[in-house]
Amino acid sequence: MEHDEKIIRLRTVLARTGLSRSTLYRMIASGTFPRQQRIGIQATGWYQSEVEQWITDPPGYRARKAV
């Protein structure tokens, strides 16, 4: 990831994808949507580029494996 990568929050992700909250988290669990990143003690967000990649090709998206 680039150092200047933009992080977007849940409300923005839901608006851009058209997914419901429960569907989004179900897709994260199955590995078919990018995982959120911790940005604070109680805050998370998604890398904008990963969400855009999913929007471009939802069926073709596969989450990166954790190292």
PyMOL Python script that loads the backbone (N, CA, C, O; Angstrom):
from pymol import cmd

cmd.read_pdbstr("""\
ATOM      1  N   MET A   1       0.833  -1.188   0.000  1.00  0.00           N
ATOM      2  CA  MET A   1       0.000   0.000   0.000  1.00  0.00           C
ATOM      3  C   MET A   1       0.874   1.245   0.000  1.00  0.00           C
ATOM      4  O   MET A   1       1.957   1.261   0.585  1.00  0.00           O
ATOM      5  N   GLU A   2       0.404   2.255  -0.643  1.00  0.00           N
ATOM      6  CA  GLU A   2       1.111   3.524  -0.644  1.00  0.00           C
ATOM      7  C   GLU A   2       0.917   4.209   0.698  1.00  0.00           C
ATOM      8  O   GLU A   2      -0.063   3.960   1.400  1.00  0.00           O
ATOM      9  N   HIS A   3       1.855   5.070   1.044  1.00  0.00           N
ATOM     10  CA  HIS A   3       1.756   5.775   2.316  1.00  0.00           C
ATOM     11  C   HIS A   3       0.619   6.785   2.317  1.00  0.00           C
ATOM     12  O   HIS A   3       0.081   7.100   3.379  1.00  0.00           O
ATOM     13  N   ASP A   4       0.245   7.294   1.166  1.00  0.00           N
ATOM     14  CA  ASP A   4      -0.829   8.274   1.087  1.00  0.00           C
ATOM     15  C   ASP A   4      -2.168   7.639   0.710  1.00  0.00           C
ATOM     16  O   ASP A   4      -3.074   8.326   0.237  1.00  0.00           O
ATOM     17  N   GLU A   5      -2.289   6.340   0.920  1.00  0.00           N
ATOM     18  CA  GLU A   5      -3.531   5.607   0.632  1.00  0.00           C
ATOM     19  C   GLU A   5      -4.663   6.164   1.481  1.00  0.00           C
ATOM     20  O   GLU A   5      -4.497   6.366   2.684  1.00  0.00           O
ATOM     21  N   LYS A   6      -5.802   6.411   0.870  1.00  0.00           N
ATOM     22  CA  LYS A   6      -6.948   6.951   1.580  1.00  0.00           C
ATOM     23  C   LYS A   6      -7.719   5.824   2.266  1.00  0.00           C
ATOM     24  O   LYS A   6      -7.933   4.757   1.691  1.00  0.00           O
ATOM     25  N   ILE A   7      -8.123   6.081   3.489  1.00  0.00           N
ATOM     26  CA  ILE A   7      -8.942   5.137   4.261  1.00  0.00           C
ATOM     27  C   ILE A   7     -10.374   5.667   4.253  1.00  0.00           C
ATOM     28  O   ILE A   7     -10.615   6.842   4.528  1.00  0.00           O
ATOM     29  N   ILE A   8     -11.317   4.786   3.935  1.00  0.00           N
ATOM     30  CA  ILE A   8     -12.726   5.186   3.958  1.00  0.00           C
ATOM     31  C   ILE A   8     -13.454   4.407   5.039  1.00  0.00           C
ATOM     32  O   ILE A   8     -13.097   3.272   5.356  1.00  0.00           O
ATOM     33  N   ARG A   9     -14.471   5.027   5.595  1.00  0.00           N
ATOM     34  CA  ARG A   9     -15.193   4.445   6.719  1.00  0.00           C
ATOM     35  C   ARG A   9     -16.413   3.658   6.235  1.00  0.00           C
ATOM     36  O   ARG A   9     -16.761   3.690   5.055  1.00  0.00           O
ATOM     37  N   LEU A  10     -17.047   2.958   7.161  1.00  0.00           N
ATOM     38  CA  LEU A  10     -18.148   2.045   6.861  1.00  0.00           C
ATOM     39  C   LEU A  10     -19.269   2.708   6.055  1.00  0.00           C
ATOM     40  O   LEU A  10     -19.714   2.152   5.051  1.00  0.00           O
ATOM     41  N   ARG A  11     -19.713   3.850   6.466  1.00  0.00           N
ATOM     42  CA  ARG A  11     -20.835   4.514   5.783  1.00  0.00           C
ATOM     43  C   ARG A  11     -20.506   4.746   4.303  1.00  0.00           C
ATOM     44  O   ARG A  11     -21.362   4.559   3.437  1.00  0.00           O
ATOM     45  N   THR A  12     -19.280   5.149   4.022  1.00  0.00           N
ATOM     46  CA  THR A  12     -18.856   5.386   2.642  1.00  0.00           C
ATOM     47  C   THR A  12     -18.776   4.083   1.862  1.00  0.00           C
ATOM     48  O   THR A  12     -19.187   4.023   0.703  1.00  0.00           O
ATOM     49  N   VAL A  13     -18.247   3.039   2.495  1.00  0.00           N
ATOM     50  CA  VAL A  13     -18.158   1.726   1.832  1.00  0.00           C
ATOM     51  C   VAL A  13     -19.553   1.226   1.466  1.00  0.00           C
ATOM     52  O   VAL A  13     -19.772   0.751   0.352  1.00  0.00           O
ATOM     53  N   LEU A  14     -20.485   1.333   2.393  1.00  0.00           N
ATOM     54  CA  LEU A  14     -21.849   0.880   2.126  1.00  0.00           C
ATOM     55  C   LEU A  14     -22.490   1.686   0.999  1.00  0.00           C
ATOM     56  O   LEU A  14     -23.179   1.124   0.147  1.00  0.00           O
ATOM     57  N   ALA A  15     -22.268   2.987   0.991  1.00  0.00           N
ATOM     58  CA  ALA A  15     -22.844   3.841  -0.056  1.00  0.00           C
ATOM     59  C   ALA A  15     -22.248   3.512  -1.426  1.00  0.00           C
ATOM     60  O   ALA A  15     -22.970   3.472  -2.422  1.00  0.00           O
ATOM     61  N   ARG A  16     -20.946   3.280  -1.480  1.00  0.00           N
ATOM     62  CA  ARG A  16     -20.295   3.005  -2.774  1.00  0.00           C
ATOM     63  C   ARG A  16     -20.608   1.624  -3.314  1.00  0.00           C
ATOM     64  O   ARG A  16     -20.685   1.439  -4.529  1.00  0.00           O
ATOM     65  N   THR A  17     -20.791   0.655  -2.433  1.00  0.00           N
ATOM     66  CA  THR A  17     -21.001  -0.719  -2.892  1.00  0.00           C
ATOM     67  C   THR A  17     -22.475  -1.079  -3.033  1.00  0.00           C
ATOM     68  O   THR A  17     -22.820  -1.960  -3.820  1.00  0.00           O
ATOM     69  N   GLY A  18     -23.336  -0.420  -2.293  1.00  0.00           N
ATOM     70  CA  GLY A  18     -24.752  -0.765  -2.305  1.00  0.00           C
ATOM     71  C   GLY A  18     -25.077  -1.986  -1.455  1.00  0.00           C
ATOM     72  O   GLY A  18     -26.197  -2.494  -1.490  1.00  0.00           O
ATOM     73  N   LEU A  19     -24.093  -2.453  -0.691  1.00  0.00           N
ATOM     74  CA  LEU A  19     -24.300  -3.622   0.162  1.00  0.00           C
ATOM     75  C   LEU A  19     -24.916  -3.210   1.489  1.00  0.00           C
ATOM     76  O   LEU A  19     -24.770  -2.065   1.918  1.00  0.00           O
ATOM     77  N   SER A  20     -25.607  -4.141   2.139  1.00  0.00           N
ATOM     78  CA  SER A  20     -26.066  -3.899   3.500  1.00  0.00           C
ATOM     79  C   SER A  20     -24.909  -4.204   4.448  1.00  0.00           C
ATOM     80  O   SER A  20     -23.947  -4.869   4.067  1.00  0.00           O
ATOM     81  N   ARG A  21     -25.005  -3.727   5.652  1.00  0.00           N
ATOM     82  CA  ARG A  21     -23.951  -3.958   6.646  1.00  0.00           C
ATOM     83  C   ARG A  21     -23.734  -5.451   6.891  1.00  0.00           C
ATOM     84  O   ARG A  21     -22.596  -5.917   6.926  1.00  0.00           O
ATOM     85  N   SER A  22     -24.821  -6.197   7.059  1.00  0.00           N
ATOM     86  CA  SER A  22     -24.688  -7.634   7.342  1.00  0.00           C
ATOM     87  C   SER A  22     -24.085  -8.383   6.153  1.00  0.00           C
ATOM     88  O   SER A  22     -23.278  -9.293   6.342  1.00  0.00           O
ATOM     89  N   THR A  23     -24.467  -8.011   4.940  1.00  0.00           N
ATOM     90  CA  THR A  23     -23.894  -8.653   3.757  1.00  0.00           C
ATOM     91  C   THR A  23     -22.410  -8.337   3.645  1.00  0.00           C
ATOM     92  O   THR A  23     -21.609  -9.211   3.314  1.00  0.00           O
ATOM     93  N   LEU A  24     -22.045  -7.098   3.917  1.00  0.00           N
ATOM     94  CA  LEU A  24     -20.642  -6.699   3.871  1.00  0.00           C
ATOM     95  C   LEU A  24     -19.796  -7.557   4.814  1.00  0.00           C
ATOM     96  O   LEU A  24     -18.768  -8.097   4.405  1.00  0.00           O
ATOM     97  N   TYR A  25     -20.219  -7.685   6.062  1.00  0.00           N
ATOM     98  CA  TYR A  25     -19.442  -8.464   7.029  1.00  0.00           C
ATOM     99  C   TYR A  25     -19.446  -9.959   6.713  1.00  0.00           C
ATOM    100  O   TYR A  25     -18.470 -10.653   6.999  1.00  0.00           O
ATOM    101  N   ARG A  26     -20.526 -10.458   6.130  1.00  0.00           N
ATOM    102  CA  ARG A  26     -20.562 -11.858   5.707  1.00  0.00           C
ATOM    103  C   ARG A  26     -19.559 -12.088   4.577  1.00  0.00           C
ATOM    104  O   ARG A  26     -18.888 -13.119   4.540  1.00  0.00           O
ATOM    105  N   MET A  27     -19.459 -11.134   3.661  1.00  0.00           N
ATOM    106  CA  MET A  27     -18.505 -11.247   2.564  1.00  0.00           C
ATOM    107  C   MET A  27     -17.062 -11.141   3.058  1.00  0.00           C
ATOM    108  O   MET A  27     -16.180 -11.822   2.534  1.00  0.00           O
ATOM    109  N   ILE A  28     -16.817 -10.306   4.046  1.00  0.00           N
ATOM    110  CA  ILE A  28     -15.476 -10.214   4.637  1.00  0.00           C
ATOM    111  C   ILE A  28     -15.090 -11.559   5.241  1.00  0.00           C
ATOM    112  O   ILE A  28     -13.970 -12.032   5.050  1.00  0.00           O
ATOM    113  N   ALA A  29     -16.017 -12.173   5.967  1.00  0.00           N
ATOM    114  CA  ALA A  29     -15.754 -13.463   6.616  1.00  0.00           C
ATOM    115  C   ALA A  29     -15.459 -14.557   5.589  1.00  0.00           C
ATOM    116  O   ALA A  29     -14.667 -15.461   5.853  1.00  0.00           O
ATOM    117  N   SER A  30     -16.095 -14.473   4.420  1.00  0.00           N
ATOM    118  CA  SER A  30     -15.879 -15.493   3.397  1.00  0.00           C
ATOM    119  C   SER A  30     -14.674 -15.186   2.499  1.00  0.00           C
ATOM    120  O   SER A  30     -14.301 -16.001   1.655  1.00  0.00           O
ATOM    121  N   GLY A  31     -14.069 -14.005   2.686  1.00  0.00           N
ATOM    122  CA  GLY A  31     -12.893 -13.649   1.895  1.00  0.00           C
ATOM    123  C   GLY A  31     -13.204 -13.058   0.537  1.00  0.00           C
ATOM    124  O   GLY A  31     -12.318 -12.967  -0.313  1.00  0.00           O
ATOM    125  N   THR A  32     -14.457 -12.650   0.312  1.00  0.00           N
ATOM    126  CA  THR A  32     -14.834 -12.095  -0.989  1.00  0.00           C
ATOM    127  C   THR A  32     -14.983 -10.576  -0.952  1.00  0.00           C
ATOM    128  O   THR A  32     -15.497  -9.984  -1.901  1.00  0.00           O
ATOM    129  N   PHE A  33     -14.543  -9.946   0.119  1.00  0.00           N
ATOM    130  CA  PHE A  33     -14.521  -8.486   0.234  1.00  0.00           C
ATOM    131  C   PHE A  33     -13.324  -8.113   1.095  1.00  0.00           C
ATOM    132  O   PHE A  33     -12.976  -8.852   2.016  1.00  0.00           O
ATOM    133  N   PRO A  34     -12.681  -6.966   0.808  1.00  0.00           N
ATOM    134  CA  PRO A  34     -11.494  -6.573   1.588  1.00  0.00           C
ATOM    135  C   PRO A  34     -11.788  -6.449   3.082  1.00  0.00           C
ATOM    136  O   PRO A  34     -12.868  -6.015   3.485  1.00  0.00           O
ATOM    137  N   ARG A  35     -10.805  -6.839   3.893  1.00  0.00           N
ATOM    138  CA  ARG A  35     -10.925  -6.707   5.340  1.00  0.00           C
ATOM    139  C   ARG A  35     -10.667  -5.265   5.749  1.00  0.00           C
ATOM    140  O   ARG A  35      -9.897  -4.550   5.108  1.00  0.00           O
ATOM    141  N   GLN A  36     -11.317  -4.857   6.813  1.00  0.00           N
ATOM    142  CA  GLN A  36     -11.089  -3.519   7.332  1.00  0.00           C
ATOM    143  C   GLN A  36      -9.753  -3.462   8.076  1.00  0.00           C
ATOM    144  O   GLN A  36      -9.230  -4.481   8.527  1.00  0.00           O
ATOM    145  N   GLN A  37      -9.217  -2.250   8.190  1.00  0.00           N
ATOM    146  CA  GLN A  37      -7.946  -2.009   8.863  1.00  0.00           C
ATOM    147  C   GLN A  37      -8.193  -1.191  10.120  1.00  0.00           C
ATOM    148  O   GLN A  37      -9.012  -0.273  10.112  1.00  0.00           O
ATOM    149  N   ARG A  38      -7.500  -1.512  11.185  1.00  0.00           N
ATOM    150  CA  ARG A  38      -7.636  -0.750  12.418  1.00  0.00           C
ATOM    151  C   ARG A  38      -6.940   0.594  12.238  1.00  0.00           C
ATOM    152  O   ARG A  38      -5.776   0.649  11.841  1.00  0.00           O
ATOM    153  N   ILE A  39      -7.661   1.682  12.534  1.00  0.00           N
ATOM    154  CA  ILE A  39      -7.092   3.025  12.411  1.00  0.00           C
ATOM    155  C   ILE A  39      -7.118   3.767  13.739  1.00  0.00           C
ATOM    156  O   ILE A  39      -6.716   4.928  13.810  1.00  0.00           O
ATOM    157  N   GLY A  40      -7.579   3.117  14.772  1.00  0.00           N
ATOM    158  CA  GLY A  40      -7.634   3.700  16.105  1.00  0.00           C
ATOM    159  C   GLY A  40      -8.080   2.643  17.085  1.00  0.00           C
ATOM    160  O   GLY A  40      -8.271   1.484  16.716  1.00  0.00           O
ATOM    161  N   ILE A  41      -8.247   3.037  18.333  1.00  0.00           N
ATOM    162  CA  ILE A  41      -8.645   2.081  19.359  1.00  0.00           C
ATOM    163  C   ILE A  41      -9.998   1.452  19.034  1.00  0.00           C
ATOM    164  O   ILE A  41     -10.161   0.237  19.146  1.00  0.00           O
ATOM    165  N   GLN A  42     -10.955   2.264  18.638  1.00  0.00           N
ATOM    166  CA  GLN A  42     -12.286   1.745  18.315  1.00  0.00           C
ATOM    167  C   GLN A  42     -12.719   2.119  16.895  1.00  0.00           C
ATOM    168  O   GLN A  42     -13.913   2.200  16.609  1.00  0.00           O
ATOM    169  N   ALA A  43     -11.772   2.340  16.030  1.00  0.00           N
ATOM    170  CA  ALA A  43     -12.108   2.774  14.673  1.00  0.00           C
ATOM    171  C   ALA A  43     -11.444   1.870  13.638  1.00  0.00           C
ATOM    172  O   ALA A  43     -10.294   1.459  13.789  1.00  0.00           O
ATOM    173  N   THR A  44     -12.200   1.576  12.591  1.00  0.00           N
ATOM    174  CA  THR A  44     -11.663   0.813  11.476  1.00  0.00           C
ATOM    175  C   THR A  44     -12.077   1.486  10.173  1.00  0.00           C
ATOM    176  O   THR A  44     -12.999   2.301  10.142  1.00  0.00           O
ATOM    177  N   GLY A  45     -11.390   1.135   9.115  1.00  0.00           N
ATOM    178  CA  GLY A  45     -11.712   1.662   7.797  1.00  0.00           C
ATOM    179  C   GLY A  45     -11.151   0.725   6.743  1.00  0.00           C
ATOM    180  O   GLY A  45     -10.464  -0.245   7.062  1.00  0.00           O
ATOM    181  N   TRP A  46     -11.443   1.015   5.505  1.00  0.00           N
ATOM    182  CA  TRP A  46     -10.999   0.199   4.386  1.00  0.00           C
ATOM    183  C   TRP A  46     -10.107   1.040   3.506  1.00  0.00           C
ATOM    184  O   TRP A  46     -10.311   2.247   3.375  1.00  0.00           O
ATOM    185  N   TYR A  47      -9.101   0.395   2.890  1.00  0.00           N
ATOM    186  CA  TYR A  47      -8.301   1.088   1.894  1.00  0.00           C
ATOM    187  C   TYR A  47      -9.190   1.332   0.687  1.00  0.00           C
ATOM    188  O   TYR A  47      -9.822   0.409   0.171  1.00  0.00           O
ATOM    189  N   GLN A  48      -9.235   2.568   0.244  1.00  0.00           N
ATOM    190  CA  GLN A  48     -10.085   2.940  -0.884  1.00  0.00           C
ATOM    191  C   GLN A  48      -9.745   2.130  -2.127  1.00  0.00           C
ATOM    192  O   GLN A  48     -10.647   1.715  -2.856  1.00  0.00           O
ATOM    193  N   SER A  49      -8.475   1.901  -2.379  1.00  0.00           N
ATOM    194  CA  SER A  49      -8.075   1.173  -3.590  1.00  0.00           C
ATOM    195  C   SER A  49      -8.594  -0.261  -3.575  1.00  0.00           C
ATOM    196  O   SER A  49      -8.966  -0.788  -4.624  1.00  0.00           O
ATOM    197  N   GLU A  50      -8.626  -0.901  -2.408  1.00  0.00           N
ATOM    198  CA  GLU A  50      -9.137  -2.273  -2.325  1.00  0.00           C
ATOM    199  C   GLU A  50     -10.640  -2.312  -2.572  1.00  0.00           C
ATOM    200  O   GLU A  50     -11.138  -3.221  -3.237  1.00  0.00           O
ATOM    201  N   VAL A  51     -11.366  -1.324  -2.038  1.00  0.00           N
ATOM    202  CA  VAL A  51     -12.813  -1.260  -2.267  1.00  0.00           C
ATOM    203  C   VAL A  51     -13.084  -0.991  -3.745  1.00  0.00           C
ATOM    204  O   VAL A  51     -13.980  -1.597  -4.332  1.00  0.00           O
ATOM    205  N   GLU A  52     -12.317  -0.089  -4.345  1.00  0.00           N
ATOM    206  CA  GLU A  52     -12.482   0.201  -5.777  1.00  0.00           C
ATOM    207  C   GLU A  52     -12.182  -1.034  -6.617  1.00  0.00           C
ATOM    208  O   GLU A  52     -12.857  -1.282  -7.616  1.00  0.00           O
ATOM    209  N   GLN A  53     -11.180  -1.807  -6.222  1.00  0.00           N
ATOM    210  CA  GLN A  53     -10.855  -3.049  -6.933  1.00  0.00           C
ATOM    211  C   GLN A  53     -12.047  -4.003  -6.860  1.00  0.00           C
ATOM    212  O   GLN A  53     -12.388  -4.636  -7.860  1.00  0.00           O
ATOM    213  N   TRP A  54     -12.682  -4.115  -5.700  1.00  0.00           N
ATOM    214  CA  TRP A  54     -13.852  -4.976  -5.555  1.00  0.00           C
ATOM    215  C   TRP A  54     -15.002  -4.460  -6.419  1.00  0.00           C
ATOM    216  O   TRP A  54     -15.680  -5.250  -7.077  1.00  0.00           O
ATOM    217  N   ILE A  55     -15.227  -3.156  -6.425  1.00  0.00           N
ATOM    218  CA  ILE A  55     -16.319  -2.573  -7.220  1.00  0.00           C
ATOM    219  C   ILE A  55     -16.117  -2.869  -8.709  1.00  0.00           C
ATOM    220  O   ILE A  55     -17.079  -3.133  -9.430  1.00  0.00           O
ATOM    221  N   THR A  56     -14.869  -2.823  -9.160  1.00  0.00           N
ATOM    222  CA  THR A  56     -14.551  -3.083 -10.564  1.00  0.00           C
ATOM    223  C   THR A  56     -14.865  -4.516 -10.968  1.00  0.00           C
ATOM    224  O   THR A  56     -15.346  -4.754 -12.076  1.00  0.00           O
ATOM    225  N   ASP A  57     -14.600  -5.472 -10.082  1.00  0.00           N
ATOM    226  CA  ASP A  57     -14.801  -6.891 -10.409  1.00  0.00           C
ATOM    227  C   ASP A  57     -15.189  -7.687  -9.163  1.00  0.00           C
ATOM    228  O   ASP A  57     -14.357  -8.408  -8.612  1.00  0.00           O
ATOM    229  N   PRO A  58     -16.440  -7.568  -8.710  1.00  0.00           N
ATOM    230  CA  PRO A  58     -16.852  -8.263  -7.479  1.00  0.00           C
ATOM    231  C   PRO A  58     -16.646  -9.780  -7.525  1.00  0.00           C
ATOM    232  O   PRO A  58     -16.100 -10.326  -6.566  1.00  0.00           O
ATOM    233  N   PRO A  59     -17.050 -10.489  -8.581  1.00  0.00           N
ATOM    234  CA  PRO A  59     -16.869 -11.939  -8.568  1.00  0.00           C
ATOM    235  C   PRO A  59     -15.401 -12.362  -8.623  1.00  0.00           C
ATOM    236  O   PRO A  59     -15.045 -13.444  -8.156  1.00  0.00           O
ATOM    237  N   GLY A  60     -14.562 -11.517  -9.188  1.00  0.00           N
ATOM    238  CA  GLY A  60     -13.153 -11.856  -9.343  1.00  0.00           C
ATOM    239  C   GLY A  60     -12.285 -11.483  -8.155  1.00  0.00           C
ATOM    240  O   GLY A  60     -11.101 -11.817  -8.118  1.00  0.00           O
ATOM    241  N   TYR A  61     -12.873 -10.785  -7.175  1.00  0.00           N
ATOM    242  CA  TYR A  61     -12.063 -10.337  -6.034  1.00  0.00           C
ATOM    243  C   TYR A  61     -11.791 -11.495  -5.077  1.00  0.00           C
ATOM    244  O   TYR A  61     -12.683 -12.283  -4.763  1.00  0.00           O
ATOM    245  N   ARG A  62     -10.574 -11.581  -4.634  1.00  0.00           N
ATOM    246  CA  ARG A  62     -10.194 -12.525  -3.581  1.00  0.00           C
ATOM    247  C   ARG A  62      -9.287 -11.784  -2.629  1.00  0.00           C
ATOM    248  O   ARG A  62      -8.327 -11.142  -3.055  1.00  0.00           O
ATOM    249  N   ALA A  63      -9.575 -11.864  -1.357  1.00  0.00           N
ATOM    250  CA  ALA A  63      -8.791 -11.155  -0.344  1.00  0.00           C
ATOM    251  C   ALA A  63      -7.357 -11.667  -0.307  1.00  0.00           C
ATOM    252  O   ALA A  63      -7.087 -12.843  -0.550  1.00  0.00           O
ATOM    253  N   ARG A  64      -6.442 -10.743   0.006  1.00  0.00           N
ATOM    254  CA  ARG A  64      -5.051 -11.131   0.166  1.00  0.00           C
ATOM    255  C   ARG A  64      -4.936 -12.043   1.375  1.00  0.00           C
ATOM    256  O   ARG A  64      -5.644 -11.855   2.364  1.00  0.00           O
ATOM    257  N   LYS A  65      -4.065 -13.014   1.305  1.00  0.00           N
ATOM    258  CA  LYS A  65      -3.840 -13.921   2.427  1.00  0.00           C
ATOM    259  C   LYS A  65      -3.040 -13.197   3.500  1.00  0.00           C
ATOM    260  O   LYS A  65      -2.107 -12.455   3.194  1.00  0.00           O
ATOM    261  N   ALA A  66      -3.408 -13.414   4.753  1.00  0.00           N
ATOM    262  CA  ALA A  66      -2.660 -12.834   5.874  1.00  0.00           C
ATOM    263  C   ALA A  66      -1.310 -13.516   5.977  1.00  0.00           C
ATOM    264  O   ALA A  66      -1.203 -14.731   5.814  1.00  0.00           O
ATOM    265  N   VAL A  67      -0.293 -12.739   6.246  1.00  0.00           N
ATOM    266  CA  VAL A  67       1.060 -13.283   6.327  1.00  0.00           C
ATOM    267  C   VAL A  67       1.377 -13.630   7.747  1.00  0.00           C
ATOM    268  O   VAL A  67       2.475 -14.106   8.036  1.00  0.00           O
TER     269      VAL A  67
END
""", "prot")
cmd.dss("prot")
cmd.show_as("cartoon", "prot")
cmd.util.cbc("prot")
cmd.orient("prot")
